[in-house]
Amino acid sequence: MDGYLKQAILGFNIVIEKSTPNVPKDGRYHVIFKNNIVYSTKILKLAQSKFNVLLEEIGYSPNKTGERLTQEDIKDTLNKQRLDQLSKSYDAFWDNSYKFRKGGRLNKR
């Protein structure tokens, strides 16, 4: 598997996930809508197009209120996303670390 991916829009129950605890670890991108996997593919672009179709179906349009985000809000959001990505990558690394350990007995000295 090439790593972890989670793409979502806050406030909506539509997510693209790969290699997370919520989806099978089969190397595929899964589109989840209302906690159910509705689409699964090995190609990210196809998963993103299905994601966009679902967003259109529920009537999503970016920034409906017309409010402009401040630089501070953008930085906070990006920092939260980076921390989440780092945490998930760290967990994925340690979940698979047993595969790379060499077994054997310790020599008595």
Secondary structure, 3 states (H helix, E strand, C coil): CCCCEEEECCCCCEEEEECCCCCCCCCCEEEEECCEEEEEECCHHHHHHHHHHHHHHCCCCCCCCCCCCCHHHHHHHHHHHHHHHHHHHHHHHHHHHHHHCCCCCCCCC
